[in-house]
C-alpha cells in the first residue's frame, strides 16, 4: 500500500484541501496537511478556461510539475481524463505519476450534464491502473450532482442511489482505489451507499452538510474541499477591494509579503538575483 493509499485507511479520514497554484498548495502544506489535491475549477478559472471541458490538460500537467516535488502527497483532478480514449487517459496518468503525483480524480460527468457510459469510464480506470498500478485512482460519479450547479455539494441533487451503486461497483471492479460522490450529503444515503462498497468513500465537504467528525462517524474515509477554498479566496479578494473602496476597515488574516515569498520553490531565484 502506498503512503497516499494508507491515508484512506488511518484512524481518522483524510481531509484533503484543494489548491489551484503553487502558493496555495505550499500554504496548505505549511499548515500540516500531509496531502493536497488540485481543484479543476480553480485551475480552469485561473487560466480563463471552462471547467470540465478537457480544456485544462496542459495547465493541469504544468501545475502537477510544479507541485509534484513538494513536501506533501499530491492528488490531481483530471476531470474525465481529458479524453474519451482510455489509452490517452492512461498516457496522462503516466505523465502525472512521472512528476510525482500520488493519485488522480477521474470523473464520469460531462460538460453537457450527462454521464459517460459506465463501460467507458470503467475502461479508463482499468487503463490507468494497468499503466501506473501505484497511482491511486479516485473514481468520481456525478449521479448526485447533475442539476446542482452551485458546486458546493450542498444537497443530494435527486441522485438515484441504485444508479450510483451500480456505477461505483463497476468502477471498483475496474480497479478504482476509492470512489467519490460529490453532492451526496444526506447521512442515511451515505450509510446506505457505504454498505455496497469495498473501497474508501470520498465525500465533498459542504458548509451546509455534515461536519467532518459526523462524516467520520458515518464511515467516510476521505473528505475533499473541492473548489471551496478557491471560491472563498476569490470572494475575500473582491470583498477586500470593495471595503477599501468604501472607506471601511479590512479585517482578517493575510500573509505578509515575506511569508508569501517563503513559498518559492527550492532552487528558484528572484529576478533581481539573476546574473
Order of alpha helices (4+ residues) and beta strands (2+ residues): alpha-beta-alpha-beta-alpha-alpha-beta-alpha-beta-alpha-beta-alpha-beta-alpha-beta-alpha-beta-alpha-alpha
